[in-house]
Amino acid sequence: MDSSFFLDILKKQGVTFFTGVPDSLLNVFCDEIANRYGIGGKHHIVAHNEGGSVALASGYHLATGKIPCVYMQNSGIGNALNPVASLTHPKVYGIPMLFVVGWRGEPGVPDEPQHIFQGEITLQLLSDMDMAYFVVDKTTSPEQVKDALLRFTKLFAEGKSAAFVIRKGAFAGNGHVYGNTHTLNREQAVGIALEAAGSDPVVSTTGKISRELFEIRNKASQGHGRDFLTVGSMGHSVMIALGIALQQPERRVWCLDGDGAVLMHMGALGIVGSHAPERFIHVVFNNAAHETVGGMPTVAGGADLAAIALACGYRYVHEANDAQSLKIALEQAKAQKGPVFVEALVALGSRADLGRPTVSTQENKRAFIEFLCEG
């Protein structure tokens, strides 16, 4: 289905406000929203996480009485569950909204390991959340979407929410061009960080940062035992790294993170700062975008992440925007009493032939534990 037709159908039913976290299965849908409504105005806001999107959509409904649309990958249902169950449900305030959910890991459709279980339970989770749903695929007609939306409208009048579940390849449409003004290549920056880390353990965030890390290790024939690749759980890599640092304070521990991940669970910065692990280095590659799922911007382009980290208790912060300044910042970071926060301002984009990790998540875990516990 053409995403433009889909938005036309929503508009005819009065749905003209959108918020959420982008998803690769929804990228042309999100791009069409950006083309039509822009980003960051009264009609469309890219939120920090899915639960925040539900809260934002609730405020929209309270202010207008209209039905908002919240989009997300199905992995975001967990973030959305709390406000859906304790805020918007008819047994609480009865705030209706329409969800558009990308169905990663659908049973029978090959996908990455972090999506498999989530895909298996997606429809059951929506049912458990007392939410009617309609599955959209590439054969779905506009008439079927209209009929489903009319059924949903009756539920909205009762203070209930409903969801369109979007299968892989369901949407077609025109893209939207995203970019920033930074020139430092992220894969090069990841390589600089790995060189600085040496034999220290590294925890990397989900998405292309972990993929680039894996390929850099492969090319250097270094093995992968020193790295924990957080292929899911966006925003939680820093807490994984903190857990390691607190239990093994003699080690220097590195977290390679992204701006979208930091924004998603920014409270983690305060926890790191309060516990103040002295040999903890947090490197954030900031391209102000959700690049892995299409490039839609985050608000990190206008936020001073280093200053936020400093205010949260990090003892040393530094910003770098080219290879040389990043090398200097990381060498200085190793000499500082942590926690340390280094922000690398990087360009959008990656190699077209960028691969994915070829070791399983279980193999990664076992090798990493063996590395941490050796001796």
Backbone torsions as a table, in degrees:
resi	resn	phi	psi	omega
1	MET	NA	138.0	177.2
2	ASP	-69.7	128.1	-177.5
3	SER	-62.0	-28.2	177.6
4	SER	-65.8	-41.6	176.4
5	PHE	-62.0	-41.1	-179.5
6	PHE	-60.8	-44.8	178.5
7	LEU	-66.4	-34.9	176.9
8	ASP	-61.2	-41.6	179.3
9	ILE	-63.6	-43.3	178.6
10	LEU	-63.4	-41.7	-178.6
11	LYS	-62.1	-39.1	180.0
12	LYS	-64.7	-23.8	176.1
13	GLN	-95.2	9.9	174.7
14	GLY	86.1	12.2	179.9
15	VAL	-93.6	104.3	-177.2
16	THR	-133.6	12.9	175.7
17	PHE	-120.5	132.2	-174.7
18	PHE	-133.5	139.2	173.7
19	THR	-151.3	156.1	179.0
20	GLY	161.6	-167.4	175.9
21	VAL	-120.8	128.6	-173.2
22	PRO	-62.4	158.1	179.4
23	ASP	-141.3	145.9	-178.1
24	SER	-63.8	-32.7	178.4
25	LEU	-73.8	-16.6	-178.6
26	LEU	-109.1	10.9	-169.2
27	ASN	-62.0	-39.2	179.2
28	VAL	-72.1	-29.9	174.2
29	PHE	-65.0	-47.6	178.0
30	CYS	-64.2	-38.4	178.0
31	ASP	-62.8	-39.7	179.9
32	GLU	-67.8	-36.4	174.3
33	ILE	-60.3	-45.4	179.8
34	ALA	-63.2	-41.2	178.8
35	ASN	-63.7	-37.4	-173.3
36	ARG	-89.0	-41.0	-172.3
37	TYR	-115.2	-5.4	-176.3
38	GLY	77.8	-169.9	-179.6
39	ILE	-133.9	127.0	174.7
40	GLY	93.9	6.0	178.4
41	GLY	-99.4	-158.4	-177.7
42	LYS	-71.1	-18.4	-174.4
43	HIS	-105.8	-13.1	-175.8
44	HIS	-155.9	123.6	178.8
45	ILE	-135.7	124.1	172.2
46	VAL	-80.4	117.3	-173.4
47	ALA	-90.7	169.7	-179.7
48	HIS	-74.5	-36.2	173.3
49	ASN	-153.7	173.9	-171.3
50	GLU	-70.9	-35.2	176.3
51	GLY	-63.6	-40.0	175.0
52	GLY	-62.3	-34.3	177.2
53	SER	-63.0	-42.4	178.9
54	VAL	-62.8	-41.7	178.8
55	ALA	-65.2	-43.0	178.9
56	LEU	-62.4	-43.2	178.3
57	ALA	-64.2	-33.6	177.0
58	SER	-64.0	-43.0	177.0
59	GLY	-61.1	-39.7	177.2
60	TYR	-60.4	-46.7	-179.3
61	HIS	-63.4	-41.7	180.0
62	LEU	-63.2	-34.3	-177.7
63	ALA	-81.3	-24.1	-172.8
64	THR	-123.5	-21.4	-173.3
65	GLY	76.4	3.1	-176.7
66	LYS	-95.8	169.8	-177.6
67	ILE	-92.3	120.1	176.2
68	PRO	-88.3	162.7	176.3
69	CYS	-117.6	128.4	178.3
70	VAL	-115.5	121.9	179.5
71	TYR	-109.1	150.7	-177.5
72	MET	-170.4	160.7	164.8
73	GLN	-76.4	152.3	-178.8
74	ASN	-61.1	-22.4	174.9
75	SER	-62.2	-21.9	-180.0
76	GLY	-81.8	-5.6	179.0
77	ILE	-58.7	-36.1	179.0
78	GLY	-60.5	-42.3	177.4
79	ASN	-66.3	-32.3	-176.4
80	ALA	-82.3	-20.1	-171.6
81	LEU	-58.2	-43.5	-176.3
82	ASN	-60.4	-54.2	179.3
83	PRO	-67.2	-28.9	176.2
84	VAL	-65.1	-42.8	-176.9
85	ALA	-78.7	-33.2	-171.6
86	SER	-110.6	-1.1	-179.5
87	LEU	-127.9	-56.5	-168.4
88	THR	-91.1	-17.2	-175.5
89	HIS	-61.8	147.7	-179.8
90	PRO	-56.9	-24.0	177.8
91	LYS	-77.4	-8.0	176.9
92	VAL	-113.2	-99.5	-179.0
93	TYR	-97.7	-18.8	-179.6
94	GLY	65.4	56.6	-179.9
95	ILE	-102.3	109.8	-175.2
96	PRO	-81.9	146.7	173.6
97	MET	-157.5	158.6	178.1
98	LEU	-101.1	130.0	176.0
99	PHE	-105.4	141.0	171.2
100	VAL	-120.8	114.1	-168.2
101	VAL	-120.3	121.8	174.5
102	GLY	-75.8	128.6	-173.6
103	TRP	-94.8	76.5	172.6
104	ARG	-72.1	145.8	177.2
105	GLY	71.1	23.6	176.9
106	GLU	-55.7	133.4	179.8
107	PRO	-53.0	130.8	-179.2
108	GLY	90.6	-7.7	178.9
109	VAL	-111.2	115.7	-177.4
110	PRO	-57.1	137.4	-179.9
111	ASP	-155.9	178.5	-179.0
112	GLU	-76.3	157.1	-171.0
113	PRO	-59.4	-33.7	-176.9
114	GLN	-68.7	-13.3	-177.6
115	HIS	-100.2	-11.5	-170.3
116	ILE	-62.5	-56.8	-177.9
117	PHE	-67.3	-40.1	178.5
118	GLN	-58.8	-40.7	178.6
119	GLY	-64.7	-37.0	-179.1
120	GLU	-65.0	-33.6	-172.9
121	ILE	-103.8	3.2	-173.3
122	THR	-58.0	-52.8	-176.5
123	LEU	-66.5	-37.1	178.2
124	GLN	-65.7	-38.8	177.7
125	LEU	-61.3	-43.7	178.9
126	LEU	-62.5	-40.6	176.9
127	SER	-63.2	-43.1	179.3
128	ASP	-64.1	-27.3	177.7
129	MET	-83.8	8.3	178.9
130	ASP	61.7	41.4	-174.5
131	MET	-121.3	118.7	173.9
132	ALA	-67.9	150.9	-179.4
133	TYR	-144.8	159.3	175.0
134	PHE	-136.4	128.9	-177.4
135	VAL	-89.0	127.0	-179.4
136	VAL	-107.8	128.9	173.1
137	ASP	-128.7	-173.8	-173.9
138	LYS	-70.8	-10.5	177.7
139	THR	-97.1	-5.4	-178.2
140	THR	-66.4	134.0	-179.1
141	SER	-93.8	158.8	175.0
142	PRO	-57.2	-34.9	-179.7
143	GLU	-64.5	-38.7	177.7
144	GLN	-66.0	-39.3	176.9
145	VAL	-65.1	-42.6	178.8
146	LYS	-60.3	-44.9	-179.9
147	ASP	-62.1	-43.1	179.2
148	ALA	-63.6	-42.1	-178.4
149	LEU	-66.8	-34.8	176.1
150	LEU	-64.4	-39.7	176.1
151	ARG	-64.7	-40.7	179.0
152	PHE	-62.8	-36.7	-176.8
153	THR	-58.3	-36.5	177.5
154	LYS	-65.5	-36.0	177.8
155	LEU	-70.8	-37.2	178.5
156	PHE	-59.2	-37.6	-179.6
157	ALA	-64.7	-20.9	178.3
158	GLU	-95.0	6.8	-179.3
159	GLY	81.0	16.4	-179.9
160	LYS	-98.8	161.9	175.9
161	SER	-110.7	165.1	179.9
162	ALA	-148.9	165.6	-173.1
163	ALA	-138.7	141.0	162.9
164	PHE	-94.6	124.2	177.6
165	VAL	-101.5	121.6	-169.5
166	ILE	-104.1	118.0	177.6
167	ARG	-77.5	160.2	177.5
168	LYS	-57.2	130.6	178.1
169	GLY	80.7	6.6	-176.4
170	ALA	-70.6	-35.0	-175.0
171	PHE	-101.4	142.6	170.2
172	ALA	-126.1	159.9	178.4
173	GLY	160.7	-177.1	-179.0
174	ASN	-87.5	147.7	179.8
175	GLY	-85.2	177.9	177.5
176	HIS	-131.0	135.6	-176.5
177	VAL	-89.2	123.7	177.9
178	TYR	-116.2	154.3	178.7
179	GLY	-170.5	174.1	171.7
180	ASN	-143.2	-177.2	-174.7
181	THR	-100.6	4.0	-177.4
182	HIS	-78.5	153.0	-175.7
183	THR	-116.3	-13.9	-178.2
184	LEU	-72.6	122.0	178.6
185	ASN	-70.4	131.7	-174.6
186	ARG	-66.3	-42.1	179.7
187	GLU	-61.6	-38.3	175.1
188	GLN	-62.8	-42.3	-179.1
189	ALA	-65.1	-39.1	176.4
190	VAL	-62.4	-41.2	177.4
191	GLY	-61.4	-39.4	177.8
192	ILE	-63.7	-41.1	179.3
193	ALA	-65.5	-40.4	179.3
194	LEU	-66.4	-37.4	177.2
195	GLU	-63.2	-41.0	178.8
196	ALA	-67.9	-34.7	-177.3
197	ALA	-70.2	-27.5	179.3
198	GLY	58.5	-122.2	-177.9
199	SER	-95.7	11.0	178.9
200	ASP	-73.0	154.1	174.5
201	PRO	-70.8	144.6	-177.4
202	VAL	-128.7	132.0	171.4
203	VAL	-112.3	123.8	-176.7
204	SER	-116.1	149.1	-176.5
205	THR	-77.1	166.7	179.5
206	THR	-66.5	154.6	176.3
207	GLY	101.1	-152.6	-170.9
208	LYS	-70.2	-24.2	178.0
209	ILE	-61.4	-45.9	178.0
210	SER	-66.7	-37.4	178.8
211	ARG	-65.1	-41.8	178.6
212	GLU	-67.7	-40.7	177.0
213	LEU	-57.2	-47.5	-177.8
214	PHE	-59.4	-44.2	-177.7
215	GLU	-70.8	-34.3	176.8
216	ILE	-63.0	-44.0	177.1
217	ARG	-61.5	-41.8	-179.9
218	ASN	-60.2	-47.8	-177.5
219	LYS	-62.5	-32.1	-179.1
220	ALA	-90.6	1.2	-178.8
221	SER	52.7	43.5	-175.5
222	GLN	-96.1	-11.4	-173.9
223	GLY	78.3	173.2	-172.3
224	HIS	-125.3	9.0	-176.0
225	GLY	-66.9	-22.7	-178.4
226	ARG	-81.9	-8.3	-171.0
227	ASP	-114.9	134.9	168.4
228	PHE	-106.4	113.6	-177.3
229	LEU	-92.0	106.0	-179.4
230	THR	-80.5	88.9	-173.3
231	VAL	-77.6	-9.4	174.3
232	GLY	-134.3	-153.3	173.4
233	SER	51.2	55.2	-177.3
234	MET	-56.9	131.0	177.8
235	GLY	94.1	-5.6	-174.3
236	HIS	-105.9	-1.2	-178.4
237	SER	-59.2	-38.7	-176.9
238	VAL	-64.8	-33.8	178.3
239	MET	-75.2	-33.0	173.1
240	ILE	-60.9	-47.3	179.8
241	ALA	-62.8	-39.3	178.3
242	LEU	-63.1	-41.4	178.3
243	GLY	-58.3	-38.8	177.4
244	ILE	-68.5	-46.7	-176.0
245	ALA	-61.4	-37.6	-179.0
246	LEU	-71.9	-31.2	-179.2
247	GLN	-85.3	-25.3	179.0
248	GLN	-128.2	68.9	-174.0
249	PRO	-64.3	-16.5	178.9
250	GLU	-75.3	-16.8	-179.0
251	ARG	-91.1	147.1	165.8
252	ARG	-86.0	125.9	-177.0
253	VAL	-115.9	134.3	-179.5
254	TRP	-112.1	138.7	170.0
255	CYS	-119.2	120.9	175.7
256	LEU	-101.2	115.3	-166.6
257	ASP	-126.3	169.7	176.1
258	GLY	-120.6	160.5	-176.2
259	ASP	-65.5	-39.8	179.2
260	GLY	-63.8	-38.0	178.2
261	ALA	-66.6	-42.3	178.6
262	VAL	-61.6	-44.3	-179.5
263	LEU	-64.8	-34.9	-174.2
264	MET	-61.4	-39.3	179.6
265	HIS	-136.3	63.7	-173.0
266	MET	-65.9	-20.2	177.4
267	GLY	-58.9	-21.5	178.2
268	ALA	-60.5	-30.8	179.1
269	LEU	-61.0	-39.3	178.5
270	GLY	-66.4	-36.5	178.2
271	ILE	-67.0	-44.4	176.8
272	VAL	-58.9	-47.2	-178.9
273	GLY	-62.4	-37.6	-177.2
274	SER	-71.3	-33.6	179.9
275	HIS	-87.8	-21.6	170.5
276	ALA	49.0	56.7	174.3
277	PRO	-64.7	127.0	-169.5
278	GLU	-75.5	-17.7	-177.5
279	ARG	-119.1	44.6	-175.1
280	PHE	-116.7	124.0	179.8
281	ILE	-123.0	119.3	-176.9
282	HIS	-109.1	110.7	-179.3
283	VAL	-107.6	122.0	-179.1
284	VAL	-112.4	121.2	176.7
285	PHE	-92.3	108.4	-171.3
286	ASN	-106.3	106.3	171.3
287	ASN	-110.6	10.3	177.6
288	ALA	54.1	40.7	-176.5
289	ALA	-155.2	152.5	167.6
290	HIS	-89.4	70.8	-168.9
291	GLU	-65.7	-40.0	-175.2
292	THR	-60.0	-28.3	-177.4
293	VAL	-112.0	26.6	170.8
294	GLY	127.6	-19.5	175.4
295	GLY	100.8	2.7	179.0
296	MET	-58.7	138.5	-171.5
297	PRO	-70.8	150.9	166.6
298	THR	-99.5	175.0	177.6
299	VAL	-86.0	3.8	-176.9
300	ALA	-67.7	-16.7	176.5
301	GLY	-67.1	-22.3	-179.8
302	GLY	-114.1	9.4	-178.9
303	ALA	-111.7	144.4	176.7
304	ASP	-93.6	87.1	-175.6
305	LEU	-63.1	-37.5	179.8
306	ALA	-62.5	-42.3	178.5
307	ALA	-65.9	-36.5	177.2
308	ILE	-63.8	-44.4	178.5
309	ALA	-61.0	-41.9	179.1
310	LEU	-61.8	-42.6	179.6
311	ALA	-67.2	-24.5	179.6
312	CYS	-85.1	-4.3	175.5
313	GLY	114.4	-0.7	172.6
314	TYR	-62.6	141.8	-172.2
315	ARG	-90.6	-19.5	-179.5
316	TYR	-147.1	131.5	178.3
317	VAL	-132.0	152.0	179.3
318	HIS	-154.0	147.8	177.2
319	GLU	-118.4	139.6	179.9
320	ALA	-134.3	142.1	-179.9
321	ASN	-128.7	7.1	173.7
322	ASP	-148.8	170.6	-173.5
323	ALA	-60.9	-44.1	-176.5
324	GLN	-66.8	-44.2	-179.8
325	SER	-66.9	-30.4	177.5
326	LEU	-70.0	-42.3	177.3
327	LYS	-59.1	-44.9	-180.0
328	ILE	-64.2	-43.6	-178.3
329	ALA	-62.2	-40.5	-177.5
330	LEU	-73.0	-35.9	175.6
331	GLU	-66.2	-39.0	176.5
332	GLN	-66.9	-36.2	-179.1
333	ALA	-60.6	-38.4	-178.8
334	LYS	-67.2	-21.7	-179.2
335	ALA	-92.2	-5.4	-176.1
336	GLN	-94.8	157.7	171.1
337	LYS	-83.6	120.0	-172.5
338	GLY	-83.3	-178.0	7.9
339	PRO	-74.4	148.8	-177.4
340	VAL	-116.2	142.2	178.9
341	PHE	-126.3	120.9	177.0
342	VAL	-120.4	122.9	178.8
343	GLU	-104.5	120.6	177.3
344	ALA	-105.4	117.2	179.3
345	LEU	-83.4	113.6	-171.3
346	VAL	-122.0	159.4	179.9
347	ALA	-79.1	160.5	170.8
348	LEU	-76.4	151.7	173.4
349	GLY	112.6	153.1	177.6
350	SER	-149.8	169.6	178.7
351	ARG	-62.0	141.6	178.1
352	ALA	-65.3	-26.9	-178.0
353	ASP	-99.9	20.9	178.4
354	LEU	-62.9	123.6	-177.3
355	GLY	-88.7	-169.8	177.3
356	ARG	-123.2	157.6	179.7
357	PRO	-54.1	136.9	-178.9
358	THR	-101.4	-0.1	171.7
359	VAL	-98.4	148.5	-180.0
360	SER	-73.3	162.5	177.8
361	THR	-62.3	-37.0	179.3
362	GLN	-67.0	-40.8	176.6
363	GLU	-63.0	-41.3	178.4
364	ASN	-60.6	-45.6	-179.4
365	LYS	-62.1	-47.9	-176.9
366	ARG	-62.5	-43.7	-179.4
367	ALA	-65.6	-37.2	-178.9
368	PHE	-69.5	-42.4	177.0
369	ILE	-61.3	-44.0	179.3
370	GLU	-60.3	-40.7	178.5
371	PHE	-64.5	-46.5	-177.6
372	LEU	-67.4	-31.0	-173.2
373	CYS	-102.0	3.1	-178.4
374	GLU	-61.4	138.6	179.7
375	GLY	80.3	NA	NA
